């Protein structure tokens, strides 16, 4: 029983197609793959039923409550998504390969390389994550995990434009302030033209 049509369809109608393409570009792929493997390992028939969310159905309400509690944890629980070798399907089928899929697969593989992941970590990003956690803890009494912050930025209720802005700001990726200090001829852009202090996104938005 679930109120997620996407998850149910992913385990039924779309499963074969997603497996053929190696789950490339599929959101929550590890969870869906692990669930599919568990269902395949069962000997009994399993029936999946969609229910309307927040409609008073006991099991679904309990699941929502537990999910809400999980989102508030400072450190997310470790969930075992390991799939037994005899139930694990890897890779994508040749008949399903397209140029777009191949490019996505290469990008995903590249991001898994430790040296590449290390390059993605910026000192400014770590600082902004820490400040975000501190502000939320001061307001709510609990500090969210880094993973929760990134998931919140990508929440479905936030427009793509705002998601992009938040992502860029969190990485301190906009060309403001100290960015211009090292570029000959543009040093004058370092400071706010009104306050004469180093420009920052926080200063632009709040001062």
N, C-alpha and C positions, 0 to 999 in steps of 0.2 A: 504494500500500500504506500503510495506516494502522491504528493500534490505537484510533482515535477513531471510534466509531460515529456520534457527533453530527456530526462533520465530514463523514463520508461521506454520511450521510443529508441533511445540509445542502446537499450538492452534487448530490443525486439526488432522493430522495423528497420532501424538504421545500422544494427550491429554488423551485419555481413559487409555492408559497404564501407563502414569505418575500418573494419579489420583489413579489408582489401587494400585500403590506402594507408595502412600502418598507423592509424589513429593520428596522422599528422594534421596539426591545426585544430584538433578537437579539444574543446575545453573540458577539463576534469577527466582527461583520458585515463590516467592511472587508476582513479576510483572506478570508472566504468569497466576497465579491463579486469580489475581485481574482482568486481562483483560478478561479471560475466563468467569468470573462471570458477568462482564459488558455486554459481548456479549450475554450471556444467558438471561440477564434481558431485552434485546431489543426485541421488537415485530416484527421489520422489519428484512428482510433477510440481512445478512452482507457478503460481498464478500471480501476475502483477496487475494491480488495480489502481487506477487513477482516482483520487478524491479531491474535491475542492478544498483549497487551503483556507484556514481560519473559519471553518464551518462547524466547529464543535465536535468533530470526530475525535474520540479520545486518543487513539494511537497517534494520529497526526498532530494533535495539539501537544502531546508529550514530546514528540520529535522536535517540534518547533521550539519548545521550551528548552530542551537540551541543546539545540543548535544555538539559541540565543546565549545560553550560559557559556558555551564553547567560545563564542566570539569575544566574550569579555575576559577570557583568560590571558594573562600576561605572556604565557608560553603555550603554544598549541600542543595538544596531545600528539604523541607519536602513534600513527596508525599503521599497522602492518599491512602493506599492500603487495607483499611478496606472492608471486603466483607459482604454484608447483610446476616443475619443468614439463610434465606431461600435459599440462593444460595451457601452457604459455604459447601464444602466437606472436611472432616477431616479424618485423619488416613489412614491406608492402608488395603486392603482386605486380609483376611486370605489366600486366594489362591495364593496371590502374595508374601507372606513372605518367605524369604530365610535367611539362617544364616548371610550372608553378609549384607542384608538389615536390619536385626534386630540389628546387631552391629553398623551400621551407624546411625540408629535411636537412639540408646542409647547414642552414642557419641554426637549427635546433642542436645539431651535433657540435657545431662550433661553440655554442654557448655552454656546453657541458664540459669543455676543456678548462681545467683549473686556471691556467695562465690567462685565458681570455676573460673568465669571470672576475679574476682579480683586477684586470684592467678596467672593468666596468665600475668597480667600487671607487667612488670619489670621496675624498676627505670631506668635502662640503656636504655630500649626501649623508654621510654618517652623522655629521653635525646636525643637519636639518631633521633627520630621523630622531635623534636624541632630544632635540628641542620640542619636536611634536609630541613625543612620549611624555616629556616633562609637563607640557602645557595641559595635555589631556588628563594626566594624573592629578594635577593641581585642581582641575575643574571637576573631575568625576571621582577621584580617590583611587583609581586603578590605572595602571600603565598598560597600553595595548602592545602586543608583540609587533615586531617589524613587519611580519607577514600580514598581519591584520591591517596595518596602515596601508600597505600596497594594495591589498584587496579592496579596501574602502575607497581608494582613489579610482578604482575601476568599477565601482558600483554601477549597476544598470540604470539607476535613477539620475546619474550624473551625465550630462551631455559629453560627447566625444571632445568637443572643443575645451570644455572645462577640465576634463580628464587630462588632456594634453598639457594644459596650462599648469595643473597641479604637478604632473610628472616632471615637467621642465623646471618648475620652481624648486621642487624637492631636490633635484640634481644640481641646482644652481647653474642651469645651462643657458639662461638668458644673457645676452651681451650687455651687461650693465656694470657699473662700478669698476672694480679692480681689473676686470677683463681688459679694459682699454689702457691700463697703466703701462703694459708692456708693448704697446703698438705705437711706434714712432709717428708723431703727427696727430695722434688722437688722445693724447694724455688728458686733454681738457675735458673729455667726456667722463672721466673717473668720478668727479664730484658732482653733486646736485647743484644745478645752476642757481638755485635760490638759497639753499642752506650752506653751501660750500663744504659739505661733508661727503665722504665716500658714499656713492649711490648704492643702494641695495634694493631688492624687490620689496622687502619689508618697508623700507623708507618710502618707496614709490606708492605703495598701497595704503599706508597708515599715517604718513606724516603730511 
